[in-house]
């Protein structure tokens, strides 16, 4: 990982991105639809994008051994239900279990 300069280009540390103790900037996980936020509910949410677009609406579908934007927990599998699913990762990790939270992200160059 490479340390990036801070400033308006990247928004505010720990609001628009995570700034580690080693001064490394990281985007929040879970932004499966590649917009400027991570969200579980509401319009343009990542949970529905995962199910509807990546898994073609099939909750039982599993895409295994893949590199995919729907692999939110980065375990090489895309799944909506069952163990180690991406939907639960989205809610529990980047959003801290709160369906109402929206993590806005300031992407480099935007």
MDTraj code that builds the backbone (N, CA, C; nanometers):
import mdtraj as md
import numpy as np

residues = "UNK UNK UNK UNK UNK UNK UNK UNK UNK UNK UNK UNK UNK UNK UNK UNK UNK UNK UNK UNK UNK UNK UNK UNK UNK UNK UNK UNK UNK UNK UNK UNK UNK UNK UNK UNK UNK UNK UNK UNK UNK UNK UNK UNK UNK UNK UNK UNK UNK UNK UNK UNK UNK UNK UNK UNK UNK UNK UNK UNK UNK UNK UNK UNK UNK UNK UNK UNK UNK UNK UNK UNK UNK UNK UNK UNK UNK UNK UNK UNK UNK UNK UNK UNK UNK UNK UNK UNK UNK UNK UNK UNK UNK UNK UNK UNK UNK UNK UNK UNK UNK UNK UNK UNK UNK UNK UNK UNK UNK UNK".split()
xyz = np.array([
    [0.0834, -0.1181, 0.0000],
    [0.0000, 0.0000, 0.0000],
    [0.0877, 0.1243, 0.0000],
    [0.0434, 0.2239, -0.0694],
    [0.1190, 0.3475, -0.0805],
    [0.0467, 0.4591, -0.0079],
    [0.1201, 0.5341, 0.0699],
    [0.0614, 0.6487, 0.1373],
    [0.0275, 0.7552, 0.0336],
    [-0.0877, 0.8149, 0.0481],
    [-0.1328, 0.9197, -0.0431],
    [-0.1434, 1.0511, 0.0319],
    [-0.1235, 1.1621, -0.0357],
    [-0.1347, 1.2907, 0.0324],
    [-0.2786, 1.3178, 0.0738],
    [-0.2944, 1.3897, 0.1824],
    [-0.4280, 1.4279, 0.2258],
    [-0.4642, 1.5604, 0.1627],
    [-0.5913, 1.5963, 0.1704],
    [-0.6356, 1.7228, 0.1148],
    [-0.7737, 1.7076, 0.0554],
    [-0.8227, 1.8119, -0.0065],
    [-0.9593, 1.8120, -0.0570],
    [-0.9827, 1.7072, -0.1660],
    [-0.8793, 1.6663, -0.2362],
    [-0.8939, 1.5651, -0.3401],
    [-0.9516, 1.4361, -0.2826],
    [-0.9168, 1.4052, -0.1597],
    [-0.9597, 1.2810, -0.0979],
    [-1.0664, 1.3009, 0.0084],
    [-1.1205, 1.4184, 0.0239],
    [-1.2229, 1.4420, 0.1261],
    [-1.1609, 1.4539, 0.2639],
    [-1.2286, 1.4000, 0.3641],
    [-1.1865, 1.4116, 0.5029],
    [-1.1532, 1.2745, 0.5584],
    [-1.0365, 1.2610, 0.6187],
    [-0.9946, 1.1329, 0.6764],
    [-1.0980, 1.0828, 0.7754],
    [-1.1255, 0.9526, 0.7700],
    [-1.2204, 0.8826, 0.8557],
    [-1.3650, 0.9286, 0.8374],
    [-1.3896, 1.0072, 0.7350],
    [-1.5257, 1.0410, 0.6933],
    [-1.5468, 0.9908, 0.5514],
    [-1.4601, 1.0283, 0.4591],
    [-1.4698, 0.9850, 0.3196],
    [-1.3763, 0.8686, 0.2882],
    [-1.2820, 0.8417, 0.3759],
    [-1.1912, 0.7294, 0.3596],
    [-1.1302, 0.6985, 0.4956],
    [-1.0666, 0.5821, 0.5058],
    [-1.0020, 0.5420, 0.6310],
    [-0.8550, 0.5795, 0.6224],
    [-0.8058, 0.6437, 0.7251],
    [-0.6631, 0.6775, 0.7317],
    [-0.6028, 0.5910, 0.8414],
    [-0.5123, 0.5021, 0.8047],
    [-0.4541, 0.4098, 0.9017],
    [-0.3497, 0.4798, 0.9867],
    [-0.3078, 0.4122, 1.0928],
    [-0.2028, 0.4659, 1.1791],
    [-0.0729, 0.4877, 1.1038],
    [-0.0519, 0.4114, 0.9965],
    [0.0686, 0.4257, 0.9162],
    [0.0539, 0.5291, 0.8061],
    [-0.0486, 0.6149, 0.8175],
    [-0.0753, 0.7193, 0.7191],
    [-0.1008, 0.6642, 0.5786],
    [-0.1721, 0.5525, 0.5716],
    [-0.2129, 0.4952, 0.4447],
    [-0.3625, 0.5195, 0.4299],
    [-0.4057, 0.5658, 0.3146],
    [-0.5466, 0.5929, 0.2886],
    [-0.6119, 0.4721, 0.2244],
    [-0.7303, 0.4330, 0.2742],
    [-0.8040, 0.3194, 0.2209],
    [-0.9493, 0.3589, 0.2005],
    [-1.0103, 0.3155, 0.0907],
    [-1.1528, 0.3373, 0.0714],
    [-1.2297, 0.2343, 0.1526],
    [-1.3522, 0.2678, 0.1935],
    [-1.4363, 0.1729, 0.2637],
    [-1.4722, 0.0573, 0.1710],
    [-1.4826, -0.0627, 0.2253],
    [-1.5249, -0.1786, 0.1481],
    [-1.6742, -0.1721, 0.1203],
    [-1.7212, -0.2537, 0.0295],
    [-1.8641, -0.2686, 0.0073],
    [-1.9249, -0.1885, -0.1046],
    [-1.8476, -0.1080, -0.1744],
    [-1.9023, -0.0259, -0.2825],
    [-1.9087, -0.1082, -0.4110],
    [-2.0020, -0.2036, -0.4154],
    [-2.0121, -0.2961, -0.5266],
    [-2.0576, -0.2353, -0.6571],
    [-2.1337, -0.1269, -0.6516],
    [-2.1827, -0.0665, -0.7764],
    [-2.0954, 0.0495, -0.8236],
    [-1.9817, 0.0693, -0.7600],
    [-1.8807, 0.1670, -0.8020],
    [-1.9332, 0.3094, -0.8129],
    [-2.0238, 0.3489, -0.7220],
    [-2.0623, 0.4897, -0.7184],
    [-1.9821, 0.5563, -0.6069],
    [-2.0255, 0.6639, -0.5507],
    [-1.9450, 0.7340, -0.4500],
    [-1.9906, 0.7074, -0.3074],
    [-2.0607, 0.5939, -0.2853],
    [-2.0986, 0.5620, -0.1477],
    [-2.1168, 0.4121, -0.1288],
    [-2.1149, 0.3733, -0.0023],
    [-2.1443, 0.2362, 0.0385],
    [-2.2715, 0.2433, 0.1200],
    [-2.3753, 0.1709, 0.0756],
    [-2.5033, 0.1757, 0.1458],
    [-2.5750, 0.0425, 0.1346],
    [-2.6549, 0.0109, 0.2375],
    [-2.7286, -0.1146, 0.2454],
    [-2.8731, -0.0993, 0.2008],
    [-2.9296, 0.0188, 0.2227],
    [-3.0714, 0.0424, 0.1915],
    [-3.0855, 0.1713, 0.1117],
    [-3.2029, 0.1912, 0.0534],
    [-3.2298, 0.3132, -0.0223],
    [-3.1942, 0.2979, -0.1687],
    [-3.2024, 0.4088, -0.2404],
    [-3.1761, 0.4042, -0.3847],
    [-3.0278, 0.3775, -0.4119],
    [-3.0020, 0.3064, -0.5179],
    [-2.8654, 0.2739, -0.5604],
    [-2.7832, 0.2086, -0.4494],
    [-2.8464, 0.1174, -0.3721],
    [-2.7711, 0.0524, -0.2648],
    [-2.6924, -0.0667, -0.3184],
    [-2.5885, -0.1028, -0.2467],
    [-2.4980, -0.2084, -0.2900],
    [-2.5558, -0.3480, -0.2696],
    [-2.6419, -0.3653, -0.1711],
    [-2.7058, -0.4952, -0.1459],
    [-2.7921, -0.5365, -0.2640],
    [-2.8770, -0.4471, -0.3119],
    [-2.9640, -0.4787, -0.4252],
    [-2.8850, -0.4950, -0.5544],
    [-2.7792, -0.4170, -0.5706],
    [-2.6942, -0.4306, -0.6885],
    [-2.6279, -0.5687, -0.6899],
    [-2.5802, -0.6109, -0.5738],
    [-2.5198, -0.7433, -0.5612],
    [-2.6168, -0.8521, -0.6062],
    [-2.7387, -0.8473, -0.5543],
    [-2.8371, -0.9491, -0.5886],
    [-2.8871, -0.9354, -0.7323],
    [-2.9321, -0.8182, -0.7686],
    [-2.9978, -0.7995, -0.8984],
    [-2.9058, -0.8027, -1.0183],
    [-2.7881, -0.7444, -1.0058],
    [-2.6981, -0.7331, -1.1200],
    [-2.5912, -0.8421, -1.1210],
    [-2.5207, -0.8574, -1.0122],
    [-2.4108, -0.9536, -1.0072],
    [-2.4633, -1.0978, -1.0060],
    [-2.5688, -1.1246, -0.9262],
    [-2.6203, -1.2613, -0.9132],
    [-2.7507, -1.2832, -0.9895],
    [-2.7872, -1.1902, -1.0760],
    [-2.9063, -1.2011, -1.1618],
    [-3.0345, -1.2339, -1.0864],
    [-3.0474, -1.1817, -0.9641],
    [-3.1691, -1.1987, -0.8856],
    [-3.1827, -1.3315, -0.8134],
    [-3.0842, -1.4200, -0.8232],
    [-3.0911, -1.5510, -0.7603],
    [-3.0182, -1.5508, -0.6264],
    [-3.0941, -1.5499, -0.5144],
    [-3.0338, -1.5451, -0.3814],
    [-2.9488, -1.6675, -0.3497],
    [-2.9742, -1.7798, -0.4148],
    [-2.8995, -1.9030, -0.3883],
    [-2.7738, -1.9146, -0.4748],
    [-2.7581, -1.8252, -0.5711],
    [-2.6452, -1.8328, -0.6624],
    [-2.5142, -1.8034, -0.5903],
    [-2.4094, -1.8742, -0.6303],
    [-2.2748, -1.8514, -0.5775],
    [-2.1797, -1.8466, -0.6961],
    [-2.1068, -1.7380, -0.7094],
    [-2.0015, -1.7292, -0.8107],
    [-1.8712, -1.7598, -0.7382],
    [-1.8126, -1.8751, -0.7678],
    [-1.6938, -1.9212, -0.6953],
    [-1.5652, -1.8965, -0.7719],
    [-1.4586, -1.8757, -0.6951],
    [-1.3242, -1.8585, -0.7475],
    [-1.3191, -1.7504, -0.8551],
    [-1.3763, -1.6331, -0.8205],
    [-1.3841, -1.5226, -0.9155],
    [-1.3231, -1.3951, -0.8581],
    [-1.2854, -1.3060, -0.9476],
    [-1.2479, -1.1707, -0.9118],
    [-1.3624, -1.0846, -0.9616],
    [-1.4442, -1.0326, -0.8696],
    [-1.5670, -0.9638, -0.9078],
    [-1.5911, -0.8435, -0.8187],
    [-1.6538, -0.7405, -0.8749],
    [-1.6907, -0.6242, -0.7941],
    [-1.7946, -0.6608, -0.6896],
    [-1.8632, -0.7738, -0.7057],
    [-1.9605, -0.8200, -0.6078],
    [-1.8994, -0.8956, -0.4920],
    [-1.7707, -0.9248, -0.4994],
    [-1.7018, -0.9952, -0.3910],
    [-1.6598, -0.8936, -0.2852],
    [-1.7551, -0.8513, -0.2055],
    [-1.7337, -0.7423, -0.1105],
    [-1.6401, -0.7803, 0.0037],
    [-1.6379, -0.9086, 0.0415],
    [-1.5490, -0.9508, 0.1495],
    [-1.4175, -1.0086, 0.0978],
    [-1.3983, -1.0050, -0.0327],
    [-1.2739, -1.0433, -0.0998],
    [-1.2266, -1.1845, -0.0655],
    [-1.3209, -1.2814, -0.0664],
    [-1.2847, -1.4202, -0.0406],
    [-1.2916, -1.5056, -0.1676],
    [-1.2996, -1.4419, -0.2848],
    [-1.3057, -1.5059, -0.4163],
    [-1.4385, -1.5758, -0.4431],
    [-1.5409, -1.5459, -0.3630],
    [-1.6748, -1.5993, -0.3848],
    [-1.7749, -1.4856, -0.3735],
    [-1.8743, -1.4874, -0.4611],
    [-1.9824, -1.3895, -0.4526],
    [-2.1072, -1.4658, -0.4136],
    [-2.1631, -1.4306, -0.2969],
    [-2.2854, -1.4973, -0.2512],
    [-2.3707, -1.4009, -0.1709],
    [-2.5017, -1.4182, -0.1828],
    [-2.5979, -1.3304, -0.1168],
    [-2.6465, -1.3900, 0.0153],
    [-2.6452, -1.5230, 0.0252],
    [-2.6928, -1.5883, 0.1478],
    [-2.5968, -1.7005, 0.1854],
    [-2.6162, -1.7552, 0.3040],
    [-2.5287, -1.8620, 0.3515],
    [-2.4074, -1.8059, 0.4236],
    [-2.3138, -1.8958, 0.4546],
    [-2.1954, -1.8543, 0.5307],
    [-2.1048, -1.7652, 0.4468],
    [-2.0396, -1.6738, 0.5134],
    [-1.9453, -1.5808, 0.4499],
    [-2.0039, -1.5099, 0.3288],
    [-2.1312, -1.4673, 0.3401],
    [-2.1929, -1.3993, 0.2254],
    [-2.1579, -1.2506, 0.2241],
    [-2.1643, -1.1934, 0.1068],
    [-2.1247, -1.0541, 0.0869],
    [-2.2269, -0.9542, 0.1381],
    [-2.3542, -0.9926, 0.1381],
    [-2.4595, -0.9044, 0.1895],
    [-2.4384, -0.8779, 0.3386],
    [-2.4126, -0.9829, 0.4160],
    [-2.3905, -0.9659, 0.5597],
    [-2.2605, -0.8919, 0.5895],
    [-2.1573, -0.9156, 0.5087],
    [-2.0326, -0.8419, 0.5247],
    [-2.0570, -0.6927, 0.5066],
    [-2.1310, -0.6574, 0.4019],
    [-2.1627, -0.5171, 0.3748],
    [-2.2242, -0.4501, 0.4967],
    [-2.3228, -0.5154, 0.5558],
    [-2.3915, -0.4568, 0.6710],
    [-2.3034, -0.4556, 0.7951],
    [-2.2367, -0.5656, 0.8243],
    [-2.1647, -0.5759, 0.9515],
    [-2.0318, -0.5026, 0.9545],
    [-1.9561, -0.5032, 0.8463],
    [-1.8228, -0.4441, 0.8498],
    [-1.8198, -0.2953, 0.8151],
    [-1.8346, -0.2567, 0.6904],
    [-1.8219, -0.1132, 0.6618],
    [-1.9331, -0.0279, 0.7237],
    [-2.0515, -0.0870, 0.7474],
    [-2.1644, -0.0077, 0.7977],
    [-2.1937, -0.0333, 0.9458],
    [-2.1148, -0.1151, 1.0110],
    [-2.1268, -0.1348, 1.1553],
    [-2.2614, -0.1866, 1.2020],
    [-2.3341, -0.2585, 1.1170],
    [-2.4627, -0.3158, 1.1551],
    [-2.5808, -0.2213, 1.1444],
    [-2.5589, -0.1000, 1.0963],
    [-2.6656, -0.0004, 1.0868],
    [-2.7074, 0.0170, 0.9412],
    [-2.8287, -0.0299, 0.9074],
    [-2.8782, -0.0227, 0.7698],
    [-2.8960, 0.1198, 0.7191],
    [-2.9059, 0.2158, 0.8082],
    [-2.9304, 0.3544, 0.7678],
    [-2.8022, 0.4309, 0.7345],
    [-2.6873, 0.3773, 0.7722],
    [-2.5610, 0.4476, 0.7474],
    [-2.5278, 0.4479, 0.5990],
    [-2.4788, 0.5598, 0.5515],
    [-2.4264, 0.5721, 0.4156],
    [-2.2835, 0.6229, 0.4291],
    [-2.1887, 0.5455, 0.3817],
    [-2.0485, 0.5870, 0.3836],
    [-2.0183, 0.6523, 0.2497],
    [-2.0116, 0.7839, 0.2497],
    [-1.9774, 0.8563, 0.1273],
    [-1.8268, 0.8507, 0.1072],
    [-1.7862, 0.8412, -0.0176],
    [-1.6447, 0.8321, -0.0469],
    [-1.6058, 0.9344, -0.1514],
    [-1.4950, 0.9959, -0.1278],
    [-1.4379, 1.0888, -0.2231],
    [-1.3314, 1.0116, -0.2988],
    [-1.3618, 0.9737, -0.4216],
    [-1.2674, 0.8934, -0.4982],
    [-1.1631, 0.9817, -0.5638],
    [-1.0380, 0.9368, -0.5697],
    [-0.9337, 1.0157, -0.6356],
    [-0.9763, 1.0514, -0.7793],
    [-0.9595, 1.1753, -0.8127],
    [-0.9925, 1.2211, -0.9475],
    [-1.1371, 1.2606, -0.9662],
    [-1.2227, 1.2436, -0.8638],
    [-1.3641, 1.2817, -0.8738],
    [-1.3923, 1.4045, -0.7906],
])
top = md.Topology()
chain = top.add_chain()
for i, resn in enumerate(residues, 1):
    res = top.add_residue(resn, chain, resSeq=i)
    for name in ("N", "CA", "C"):
        top.add_atom(name, md.element.get_by_symbol(name[0]), res)
traj = md.Trajectory(xyz[None], top)
